[in-house]
Amino acid sequence: MIRKILNVLVVFPLAIVFIVFAVANRHSVMLSFDPFDSADTALGFSLPLFVVIIATAMFGVAVGGVATWFGQYKWRRAARRNEDEARSARAQLADLRGRSQSAGQFGEPQVPALRRDDRQLAVQSPRYGAIVQDKPGATL
């Protein structure tokens, strides 16, 4: 439903603008790649003006997308690294839970669960090391 509304409100009027632009700029222009003699037809093309403008805009969008993709490399790398660390932490937690449950089955004492008020959270800071919090949100 939303997609249909988007097509009607954005895509359809944009298509009409492109069609009107193409009809208004259909005369041919000489596009030359020879910097010394622009009249030389060996390195030139005769194209409608709207084709030149729309192709240039599409080329600009593609180059901008590639530049943005390369610029976001460090964020994608950090996301991959964080995902790997989270996967490793989940596997370690599952292993520890499995050991804890198996230790409880054989009569070995288990560590009692801490109440919410008794817990201490250690938050790792890259600059200052561990920061201990005695209550959620309170830093010591």
DSSP file with accessible surface (Angstrom, degrees, kcal/mol):
  #  RESIDUE AA STRUCTURE BP1 BP2  ACC     N-H-->O    O-->H-N    N-H-->O    O-->H-N    TCO  KAPPA ALPHA  PHI   PSI    X-CA   Y-CA   Z-CA
    1    1 A M     >        0   0  168      0, 0.0     4,-1.9     0, 0.0     5,-0.1   0.000 360.0 360.0 360.0 -47.9    0.0    0.0    0.0
    2    2 A I  H  >  +     0   0  136      1,-0.2     4,-2.6     2,-0.2     5,-0.2   0.880 360.0  55.3 -63.8 -38.6    2.8    2.4    1.0
    3    3 A R  H  > S+     0   0  195      2,-0.2     4,-2.4     1,-0.2    -1,-0.2   0.887 106.7  49.8 -63.6 -39.0    4.7    1.5   -2.1
    4    4 A K  H  > S+     0   0  154      2,-0.2     4,-2.3     1,-0.2    -1,-0.2   0.915 111.3  48.8 -65.6 -41.2    1.7    2.3   -4.4
    5    5 A I  H  X S+     0   0   77     -4,-1.9     4,-2.8     2,-0.2     5,-0.2   0.915 110.8  51.1 -65.0 -41.1    1.3    5.7   -2.7
    6    6 A L  H  X>S+     0   0   95     -4,-2.6     4,-2.6     1,-0.2     5,-1.2   0.919 109.9  50.1 -61.4 -43.2    5.1    6.4   -3.1
    7    7 A N  I  <>S+     0   0   73     -4,-2.4     5,-2.8     3,-0.2    -1,-0.2   0.913 114.1  44.5 -61.5 -42.7    4.9    5.5   -6.8
    8    8 A V  I  <5S+     0   0   96     -4,-2.3    -2,-0.2     1,-0.2    -1,-0.2   0.920 120.6  38.7 -69.8 -41.2    1.9    7.8   -7.3
    9    9 A L  I  <5S+     0   0  120     -4,-2.8    -2,-0.2    -5,-0.2    -1,-0.2   0.769 134.4  11.3 -83.7 -26.8    3.3   10.7   -5.3
   10   10 A V  I  X5S+     0   0   78     -4,-2.6     4,-1.9    -5,-0.2    -3,-0.2   0.770 125.3  42.5-117.2 -56.4    7.0   10.6   -6.3
   11   11 A V  I  ><S+     0   0   75     -5,-1.2     4,-2.5     1,-0.2     5,-0.2   0.920 112.3  51.2 -69.3 -44.6    7.9    8.3   -9.2
   12   12 A F  H  ><S+     0   0  130     -5,-2.8     4,-2.1     2,-0.2    -1,-0.2   0.949 113.1  43.8 -62.6 -49.2    5.0    9.2  -11.5
   13   13 A P  H  > S+     0   0   56      0, 0.0     4,-2.3     0, 0.0    -1,-0.2   0.897 113.2  53.4 -62.9 -35.2    5.5   13.0  -11.4
   14   14 A L  H  X S+     0   0   94     -4,-1.9     4,-2.3     2,-0.2    -2,-0.2   0.909 107.4  50.9 -64.6 -39.7    9.3   12.5  -11.8
   15   15 A A  H  X S+     0   0   43     -4,-2.5     4,-2.3     2,-0.2    -1,-0.2   0.903 109.1  51.2 -63.4 -39.7    8.7   10.4  -14.9
   16   16 A I  H  X S+     0   0   78     -4,-2.1     4,-2.7     2,-0.2     5,-0.2   0.921 108.6  51.4 -64.3 -40.4    6.5   13.1  -16.3
   17   17 A V  H  X S+     0   0   90     -4,-2.3     4,-2.7     1,-0.2    -2,-0.2   0.924 110.3  49.1 -63.0 -42.7    9.2   15.7  -15.6
   18   18 A F  H  X S+     0   0  102     -4,-2.3     4,-2.5     2,-0.2    -1,-0.2   0.909 111.6  49.0 -63.1 -40.7   11.8   13.5  -17.4
   19   19 A I  H  X S+     0   0  109     -4,-2.3     4,-2.4     2,-0.2     5,-0.2   0.939 112.6  46.9 -65.5 -45.2    9.4   13.1  -20.4
   20   20 A V  H  X S+     0   0   92     -4,-2.7     4,-2.4     1,-0.2    -2,-0.2   0.924 113.1  50.2 -62.0 -41.9    8.8   16.8  -20.6
   21   21 A F  H  X S+     0   0   62     -4,-2.7     4,-1.5    -5,-0.2    -2,-0.2   0.911 110.5  49.5 -61.3 -43.2   12.5   17.5  -20.3
   22   22 A A  H  < S+     0   0   20     -4,-2.5    28,-0.2     1,-0.2    -2,-0.2   0.908 112.1  47.2 -65.7 -39.9   13.3   15.0  -23.1
   23   23 A V  H >< S+     0   0   81     -4,-2.4     3,-0.8     1,-0.2    -1,-0.2   0.911 113.1  48.6 -68.6 -39.1   10.7   16.5  -25.5
   24   24 A A  H 3< S+     0   0   70     -4,-2.4    -1,-0.2     1,-0.2    -2,-0.2   0.769 118.9  39.0 -73.1 -23.6   11.9   20.1  -24.8
   25   25 A N  T 3< S+     0   0   37     -4,-1.5    25,-1.8    -5,-0.2    24,-0.3  -0.241  74.4 121.6-122.1  47.2   15.6   19.2  -25.3
   26   26 A R    <   +     0   0  164     -3,-0.8    -1,-0.1    23,-0.2    -2,-0.1   0.502  40.3 111.3 -90.7  -2.0   15.5   16.8  -28.2
   27   27 A H  S    S-     0   0  109     -3,-0.2    22,-2.1    21,-0.1     2,-0.2  -0.385  73.8-105.9 -71.3 152.0   17.7   18.7  -30.6
   28   28 A S  E     -A   48   0A  78     20,-0.2     2,-0.3    21,-0.1    -1,-0.1  -0.499  33.0-169.9 -82.8 145.4   21.1   17.2  -31.3
   29   29 A V  E     -A   47   0A  44     18,-3.2    18,-2.3    -2,-0.2     2,-0.6  -0.937  26.4-115.3-128.0 153.7   24.4   18.5  -29.9
   30   30 A M  E     -A   46   0A  89     -2,-0.3     2,-0.7    16,-0.2    16,-0.2  -0.799  24.4-164.0 -92.3 119.9   27.9   17.5  -30.8
   31   31 A L  E     -A   45   0A  57     14,-3.8    14,-2.9    -2,-0.6     2,-0.4  -0.924  15.1-175.2-104.6 110.8   29.8   15.8  -28.0
   32   32 A S  E     -A   44   0A  35     -2,-0.7    12,-0.3    12,-0.3     6,-0.1  -0.893  27.4-170.4-115.3 140.1   33.5   15.8  -28.7
   33   33 A F        +     0   0  132     10,-2.9    11,-0.1    -2,-0.4    -1,-0.1   0.205  62.8 101.1-107.6  12.4   36.3   14.2  -26.8
   34   34 A D        -     0   0   29      6,-0.2     6,-0.1     9,-0.2    -2,-0.1  -0.873  53.1-167.6 -99.0 109.1   39.1   16.0  -28.8
   35   35 A P  S    S+     0   0  112      0, 0.0     3,-0.2     0, 0.0    -1,-0.1   0.728  84.7  45.8 -72.0 -16.8   40.4   18.9  -26.7
   36   36 A F  S    S+     0   0  190      1,-0.3     2,-0.4     2,-0.0    -2,-0.0   0.826 124.6  22.0 -95.9 -35.5   42.3   20.5  -29.7
   37   37 A D    >   +     0   0   85      1,-0.1     3,-1.3     3,-0.1    -1,-0.3  -0.815  58.9 179.7-136.8  95.6   39.8   20.3  -32.5
   38   38 A S  T 3  S+     0   0   86     -2,-0.4    -1,-0.1     1,-0.3    -4,-0.1   0.686  81.5  63.5 -72.4 -14.1   36.2   20.0  -31.4
   39   39 A A  T 3  S+     0   0   76     -7,-0.0     2,-0.4     2,-0.0    -1,-0.3   0.636  75.9 107.1 -83.1 -12.9   34.9   20.0  -35.0
   40   40 A D    X   -     0   0   61     -3,-1.3     3,-0.5     1,-0.2    -6,-0.2  -0.522  56.0-162.0 -69.1 122.6   36.7   16.6  -35.6
   41   41 A T  G >  S+     0   0  106     -2,-0.4     3,-1.0     1,-0.2    -1,-0.2   0.493  74.2  84.3 -87.0  -2.7   34.1   14.0  -35.8
   42   42 A A  G 3  S+     0   0   77      1,-0.2    -1,-0.2     3,-0.0    -2,-0.0   0.867 104.5  28.8 -67.2 -35.0   36.5   11.1  -35.2
   43   43 A L  G <  S+     0   0   92     -3,-0.5   -10,-2.9     2,-0.0     2,-0.3  -0.084 114.0  81.8-113.7  32.9   36.3   11.5  -31.5
   44   44 A G  E <   -A   32   0A  15     -3,-1.0     2,-0.3   -12,-0.3   -12,-0.3  -0.899  55.0-152.8-137.6 165.4   32.8   12.9  -31.3
   45   45 A F  E     -A   31   0A 116    -14,-2.9   -14,-3.8    -2,-0.3     2,-0.7  -0.972  15.0-138.2-134.3 150.3   29.1   12.0  -31.2
   46   46 A S  E     +A   30   0A  82     -2,-0.3   -16,-0.2   -16,-0.2   -18,-0.1  -0.946  41.4 158.3-109.5 110.9   26.0   13.7  -32.2
   47   47 A L  E     -A   29   0A  55    -18,-2.3   -18,-3.2    -2,-0.7     2,-0.1  -0.921  47.4 -92.4-130.3 156.4   23.4   13.0  -29.5
   48   48 A P  E >>  -A   28   0A  39      0, 0.0     4,-1.6     0, 0.0     3,-0.5  -0.419  39.1-121.5 -64.9 145.9   20.1   14.6  -28.3
   49   49 A L  H 3> S+     0   0   40    -22,-2.1     4,-2.4   -24,-0.3     5,-0.2   0.875 109.7  56.9 -60.1 -40.1   20.8   17.0  -25.5
   50   50 A F  H 3> S+     0   0   56    -25,-1.8     4,-2.6   -28,-0.2     5,-0.3   0.866 104.3  53.7 -64.0 -31.1   18.5   15.2  -23.0
   51   51 A V  H <> S+     0   0   56     -3,-0.5     4,-2.5   -26,-0.2     5,-0.2   0.931 109.6  48.0 -66.6 -42.6   20.5   12.0  -23.5
   52   52 A V  H  X S+     0   0   27     -4,-1.6     4,-2.2     2,-0.2    -2,-0.2   0.941 115.4  44.0 -63.6 -45.7   23.8   13.8  -22.7
   53   53 A I  H  X S+     0   0   74     -4,-2.4     4,-2.3     2,-0.2    -2,-0.2   0.937 116.5  44.6 -68.6 -45.3   22.3   15.5  -19.6
   54   54 A I  H  X S+     0   0   44     -4,-2.6     4,-2.6    -5,-0.2    -1,-0.2   0.916 113.9  50.4 -67.7 -39.3   20.6   12.4  -18.2
   55   55 A A  H  X S+     0   0   53     -4,-2.5     4,-2.4    -5,-0.3    -1,-0.2   0.904 110.8  50.0 -64.4 -39.0   23.6   10.2  -18.9
   56   56 A T  H  X S+     0   0   91     -4,-2.2     4,-2.4    -5,-0.2    -2,-0.2   0.915 110.9  48.9 -65.1 -41.3   25.8   12.7  -17.1
   57   57 A A  H  X S+     0   0   59     -4,-2.3     4,-2.3     2,-0.2    -2,-0.2   0.920 111.8  48.8 -64.3 -42.5   23.5   12.7  -14.1
   58   58 A M  H  X S+     0   0  131     -4,-2.6     4,-2.3     2,-0.2    -2,-0.2   0.904 110.9  50.6 -64.4 -39.9   23.4    8.9  -14.0
   59   59 A F  H  X S+     0   0  142     -4,-2.4     4,-2.7     2,-0.2     5,-0.2   0.916 110.0  50.6 -62.7 -42.3   27.2    8.8  -14.2
   60   60 A G  H  X S+     0   0   42     -4,-2.4     4,-2.4     1,-0.2    -2,-0.2   0.897 109.8  49.5 -63.5 -40.2   27.5   11.3  -11.3
   61   61 A V  H  X S+     0   0  113     -4,-2.3     4,-2.4     2,-0.2    -1,-0.2   0.920 112.2  48.5 -64.8 -42.3   25.1    9.3   -9.1
   62   62 A A  H  X S+     0   0   57     -4,-2.3     4,-2.4     2,-0.2    -2,-0.2   0.937 112.8  46.9 -64.8 -44.5   27.1    6.1   -9.8
   63   63 A V  H  X S+     0   0   75     -4,-2.7     4,-2.6     1,-0.2    -2,-0.2   0.917 112.7  50.2 -64.9 -40.5   30.5    7.8   -9.0
   64   64 A G  H  X S+     0   0   34     -4,-2.4     4,-2.4    -5,-0.2    -1,-0.2   0.898 110.0  50.6 -63.8 -39.2   29.0    9.3   -5.8
   65   65 A G  H  X S+     0   0   43     -4,-2.4     4,-2.4     2,-0.2    -2,-0.2   0.915 111.7  47.1 -64.5 -42.5   27.7    5.9   -4.8
   66   66 A V  H  X S+     0   0   81     -4,-2.4     4,-2.5     2,-0.2     5,-0.2   0.925 112.3  49.9 -65.6 -42.5   31.1    4.3   -5.3
   67   67 A A  H  X S+     0   0   60     -4,-2.6     4,-2.1     1,-0.2    -2,-0.2   0.911 112.4  47.6 -63.2 -39.9   32.8    7.1   -3.4
   68   68 A T  H  X S+     0   0   77     -4,-2.4     4,-1.5     2,-0.2    -1,-0.2   0.910 109.9  52.9 -66.0 -41.5   30.4    6.8   -0.5
   69   69 A W  H  < S+     0   0  138     -4,-2.4     3,-0.4     1,-0.2    -2,-0.2   0.929 112.2  44.4 -60.9 -44.6   30.8    3.0   -0.5
   70   70 A F  H >< S+     0   0  132     -4,-2.5     3,-1.3     1,-0.2     4,-0.2   0.869 110.6  55.8 -67.7 -34.5   34.6    3.3   -0.3
   71   71 A G  H 3< S+     0   0   54     -4,-2.1     3,-0.4     1,-0.3    -1,-0.2   0.766 104.3  53.5 -68.4 -24.9   34.3    6.1    2.4
   72   72 A Q  T 3X S+     0   0   93     -4,-1.5     4,-2.1    -3,-0.4     3,-0.3   0.294  76.3 106.8 -93.3  12.8   32.2    3.8    4.6
   73   73 A Y  H <> S+     0   0  111     -3,-1.3     4,-2.7     1,-0.2     5,-0.2   0.908  75.9  52.4 -58.3 -44.9   34.8    1.0    4.6
   74   74 A K  H  > S+     0   0  119     -3,-0.4     4,-2.2    -4,-0.2    -1,-0.2   0.865 109.7  49.6 -65.0 -31.7   36.0    1.6    8.2
   75   75 A W  H  > S+     0   0  168     -3,-0.3     4,-2.3     2,-0.2    -1,-0.2   0.896 111.5  47.6 -73.6 -39.2   32.4    1.4    9.4
   76   76 A R  H  X S+     0   0   61     -4,-2.1     4,-2.4     2,-0.2    -2,-0.2   0.909 112.5  49.9 -65.7 -39.9   31.7   -1.8    7.6
   77   77 A R  H  X S+     0   0  115     -4,-2.7     4,-2.5    -5,-0.2    -2,-0.2   0.925 111.2  48.7 -63.8 -43.3   35.0   -3.3    8.9
   78   78 A A  H  X S+     0   0   21     -4,-2.2     4,-2.8    -5,-0.2     5,-0.2   0.903 110.5  51.4 -64.5 -38.8   34.1   -2.2   12.5
   79   79 A A  H  X S+     0   0   59     -4,-2.3     4,-2.3     2,-0.2    -1,-0.2   0.912 110.6  48.3 -64.6 -41.6   30.6   -3.8   12.1
   80   80 A R  H  X S+     0   0  128     -4,-2.4     4,-2.4     2,-0.2    -2,-0.2   0.927 112.8  48.4 -63.3 -43.5   32.1   -7.1   10.9
   81   81 A R  H  X S+     0   0  122     -4,-2.5     4,-2.4     1,-0.2    -2,-0.2   0.931 112.4  48.1 -63.9 -43.7   34.6   -7.1   13.8
   82   82 A N  H  X S+     0   0   87     -4,-2.8     4,-2.5     1,-0.2    -1,-0.2   0.880 110.6  51.7 -65.1 -37.2   31.9   -6.3   16.4
   83   83 A E  H  X S+     0   0   84     -4,-2.3     4,-2.5     2,-0.2    -1,-0.2   0.909 109.8  49.4 -65.6 -40.6   29.7   -9.1   14.9
   84   84 A D  H  X S+     0   0   94     -4,-2.4     4,-2.4     2,-0.2    -2,-0.2   0.917 112.0  48.3 -63.1 -43.0   32.6  -11.5   15.2
   85   85 A E  H  X S+     0   0  113     -4,-2.4     4,-2.6     2,-0.2    -2,-0.2   0.903 112.0  49.2 -64.5 -40.5   33.2  -10.5   18.8
   86   86 A A  H  X S+     0   0   32     -4,-2.5     4,-2.6     2,-0.2    -2,-0.2   0.909 110.7  50.2 -66.0 -40.8   29.5  -10.8   19.6
   87   87 A R  H  X S+     0   0  130     -4,-2.5     4,-2.2     2,-0.2    -2,-0.2   0.923 112.1  48.0 -62.5 -42.1   29.3  -14.3   18.0
   88   88 A S  H  X S+     0   0   76     -4,-2.4     4,-2.5     1,-0.2    -2,-0.2   0.914 111.6  49.9 -64.7 -41.6   32.4  -15.3   20.1
   89   89 A A  H  X S+     0   0   52     -4,-2.6     4,-2.6     1,-0.2    -2,-0.2   0.896 110.0  50.8 -65.7 -38.7   30.8  -13.9   23.3
   90   90 A R  H  X S+     0   0  146     -4,-2.6     4,-2.6     2,-0.2    -1,-0.2   0.912 111.1  48.4 -64.0 -41.9   27.6  -15.8   22.6
   91   91 A A  H  X S+     0   0   62     -4,-2.2     4,-2.3     2,-0.2    -2,-0.2   0.917 112.5  48.4 -64.5 -41.5   29.5  -19.1   22.0
   92   92 A Q  H  X S+     0   0  121     -4,-2.5     4,-2.7     2,-0.2    -2,-0.2   0.911 111.7  49.9 -64.9 -40.9   31.5  -18.5   25.2
   93   93 A L  H  X S+     0   0   79     -4,-2.6     4,-2.7     2,-0.2     5,-0.2   0.923 110.2  49.8 -64.3 -42.9   28.3  -17.8   27.2
   94   94 A A  H  X S+     0   0   61     -4,-2.6     4,-2.3     2,-0.2    -1,-0.2   0.909 111.6  49.6 -62.4 -39.7   26.6  -20.9   25.8
   95   95 A D  H  X S+     0   0   80     -4,-2.3     4,-2.5     2,-0.2    -2,-0.2   0.929 112.1  47.3 -63.9 -45.4   29.7  -22.9   26.9
   96   96 A L  H  X S+     0   0   84     -4,-2.7     4,-2.5     2,-0.2    -2,-0.2   0.898 111.8  50.2 -65.1 -39.0   29.7  -21.4   30.4
   97   97 A R  H  X S+     0   0  155     -4,-2.7     4,-2.4     2,-0.2    -1,-0.2   0.905 110.3  50.9 -64.7 -40.3   25.9  -22.1   30.7
   98   98 A G  H  X S+     0   0   37     -4,-2.3     4,-2.3    -5,-0.2    -2,-0.2   0.920 111.8  46.5 -63.2 -42.7   26.5  -25.6   29.6
   99   99 A R  H  X S+     0   0  144     -4,-2.5     4,-2.3     2,-0.2    -2,-0.2   0.894 111.8  51.8 -64.8 -39.7   29.2  -26.1   32.2
  100  100 A S  H  X S+     0   0   62     -4,-2.5     4,-1.8     2,-0.2    -2,-0.2   0.919 111.8  45.7 -64.9 -42.3   27.2  -24.5   34.9
  101  101 A Q  H  X S+     0   0  130     -4,-2.4     4,-1.4     2,-0.2    -2,-0.2   0.906 113.5  48.8 -68.4 -40.1   24.2  -26.8   34.2
  102  102 A S  H  X S+     0   0   49     -4,-2.3     4,-0.9     1,-0.2    -2,-0.2   0.875 109.8  52.5 -69.0 -33.2   26.4  -29.9   34.1
  103  103 A A  H  <>S+     0   0   21     -4,-2.3     5,-1.7     1,-0.2     3,-0.4   0.888 107.6  52.7 -67.6 -35.8   28.1  -28.9   37.3
  104  104 A G  H ><5S+     0   0   32     -4,-1.8     3,-0.9     1,-0.2    -1,-0.2   0.818 103.6  57.4 -69.4 -27.9   24.7  -28.6   39.0
  105  105 A Q  H 3<5S+     0   0  150     -4,-1.4    -1,-0.2     1,-0.2    -2,-0.2   0.802 104.0  52.2 -73.0 -27.6   23.7  -32.0   37.9
  106  106 A F  T 3<5S-     0   0  153     -4,-0.9    -1,-0.2    -3,-0.4    -2,-0.2   0.232 119.6-103.0 -97.3  14.6   26.6  -33.7   39.6
  107  107 A G  T < 5S+     0   0   70     -3,-0.9    -3,-0.2     1,-0.3    -2,-0.1   0.574  72.0 144.4  82.6   6.8   26.0  -32.1   43.0
  108  108 A E      < -     0   0  113     -5,-1.7    -1,-0.3     1,-0.1    -2,-0.1  -0.546  58.9 -99.2 -77.0 145.6   28.7  -29.5   42.8
  109  109 A P        -     0   0  130      0, 0.0     2,-0.3     0, 0.0    -1,-0.1  -0.387  37.0-148.3 -67.7 140.7   27.9  -26.1   44.4
  110  110 A Q        -     0   0  107     -6,-0.1     3,-0.0    -2,-0.1   -10,-0.0  -0.762  23.8-102.6-104.5 156.1   26.7  -23.4   42.0
  111  111 A V        -     0   0  134     -2,-0.3     3,-0.1     1,-0.1     2,-0.0  -0.618  43.8-117.2 -75.5 127.4   27.2  -19.7   42.5
  112  112 A P        -     0   0  103      0, 0.0     2,-0.2     0, 0.0    -1,-0.1  -0.378  31.5-103.3 -67.0 149.0   24.0  -18.2   43.7
  113  113 A A        -     0   0  100      1,-0.1     2,-0.3    -2,-0.0    -3,-0.0  -0.460  36.8-122.6 -70.5 139.7   22.3  -15.7   41.4
  114  114 A L        -     0   0  113     -2,-0.2     2,-0.1     1,-0.1    -1,-0.1  -0.601  20.8-118.3 -84.4 144.6   22.9  -12.1   42.5
  115  115 A R    >>  -     0   0  161     -2,-0.3     4,-1.0     1,-0.1     3,-0.7  -0.384  31.2-106.0 -72.8 162.8   19.9   -9.8   43.1
  116  116 A R  T 34 S+     0   0  161      1,-0.2     3,-0.5     2,-0.2    -1,-0.1   0.880 120.3  50.1 -59.3 -37.3   19.6   -6.7   41.0
  117  117 A D  T 34 S+     0   0  129      1,-0.2    -1,-0.2    18,-0.1    -3,-0.0   0.763 109.5  51.4 -74.6 -24.9   20.7   -4.4   43.8
  118  118 A D  T <4 S+     0   0   83     -3,-0.7    -1,-0.2     2,-0.0    -2,-0.2   0.606  85.5 107.4 -88.3 -13.7   23.8   -6.5   44.6
  119  119 A R     <  -     0   0  108     -4,-1.0     2,-0.5    -3,-0.5    -3,-0.0  -0.340  51.9-157.8 -70.1 146.4   25.2   -6.7   41.1
  120  120 A Q        -     0   0  134     -2,-0.0     2,-0.5    15,-0.0    14,-0.2  -0.996   8.3-152.3-121.0 130.0   28.3   -4.8   40.1
  121  121 A L  E     -B  133   0B  76     12,-2.3    12,-2.8    -2,-0.5     2,-0.6  -0.852   0.5-153.7-103.1 132.3   28.8   -4.1   36.4
  122  122 A A  E     -B  132   0B  76     -2,-0.5     2,-0.5    10,-0.2    10,-0.2  -0.928  10.8-166.4-106.1 117.8   32.3   -3.6   35.0
  123  123 A V  E     -B  131   0B  67      8,-2.8     8,-2.8    -2,-0.6     2,-0.5  -0.904  17.5-132.2-105.8 129.1   32.3   -1.4   31.9
  124  124 A Q  E     -B  130   0B 149     -2,-0.5     6,-0.2     6,-0.2     3,-0.0  -0.672  20.2-166.6 -85.4 123.6   35.5   -1.5   29.9
  125  125 A S  E  >  -B  129   0B  25      4,-2.6     4,-1.6    -2,-0.5    -2,-0.0  -0.929  19.4-141.5-108.8 132.9   36.7    2.0   28.9
  126  126 A P  T  4 S+     0   0  141      0, 0.0    -1,-0.1     0, 0.0     4,-0.1   0.823 100.3  34.6 -65.3 -25.1   39.4    2.2   26.2
  127  127 A R  T  4 S+     0   0  197      2,-0.1    -3,-0.0     1,-0.1    -2,-0.0   0.857 129.7  26.2 -96.8 -38.6   41.2    5.1   28.0
  128  128 A Y  T  4 S-     0   0  171      1,-0.3     2,-0.2     3,-0.0    -1,-0.1   0.363  95.0-129.6-113.6   3.9   40.8    4.4   31.7
  129  129 A G  E  <  +B  125   0B  30     -4,-1.6    -4,-2.6     2,-0.1    -1,-0.3  -0.545  68.1   4.3  83.7-146.7   40.3    0.6   32.0
  130  130 A A  E     -B  124   0B  62     -6,-0.2     2,-0.5    -2,-0.2    -6,-0.2  -0.558  59.1-161.7 -80.9 135.5   37.4   -0.9   33.9
  131  131 A I  E     -B  123   0B  50     -8,-2.8    -8,-2.8    -2,-0.3     2,-0.4  -0.974  14.7-145.3-113.9 122.5   34.8    1.4   35.4
  132  132 A V  E     -B  122   0B  56     -2,-0.5     8,-1.8     8,-0.3     2,-0.5  -0.758  11.7-166.2 -95.2 133.8   32.8   -0.2   38.1
  133  133 A Q  E     -B  121   0B  36    -12,-2.8   -12,-2.3    -2,-0.4     6,-0.2  -0.966  11.4-170.1-118.6 127.5   29.2    0.7   38.5
  134  134 A D  S    S+     0   0   57     -2,-0.5    -1,-0.1     4,-0.4     5,-0.1   0.756  80.5  22.8 -88.4 -25.0   27.3   -0.4   41.7
  135  135 A K  B >  S-C  138   0C 135      3,-0.6     3,-2.2   -14,-0.1    -1,-0.2  -0.970 104.4 -83.3-132.6 152.0   23.9    0.6   40.4
  136  136 A P  T 3  S+     0   0   83      0, 0.0     3,-0.1     0, 0.0    -2,-0.0  -0.362 118.4   9.0 -56.8 120.3   22.7    0.9   36.8
  137  137 A G  T 3  S+     0   0   70      1,-0.2     2,-0.5    -2,-0.2    -4,-0.0   0.234 102.3 109.7  95.1 -13.8   23.8    4.4   35.7
  138  138 A A  B <   -C  135   0C  38     -3,-2.2    -3,-0.6     2,-0.0    -4,-0.4  -0.842  51.7-159.6-100.7 125.5   25.9    5.2   38.8
  139  139 A T              0   0   88     -2,-0.5    -6,-0.2    -6,-0.2    -8,-0.0  -0.867 360.0 360.0-106.7 134.2   29.6    5.4   38.2
  140  140 A L              0   0  139     -8,-1.8    -8,-0.3    -2,-0.4    -2,-0.0  -0.775 360.0 360.0-100.8 360.0   32.2    5.1   41.0
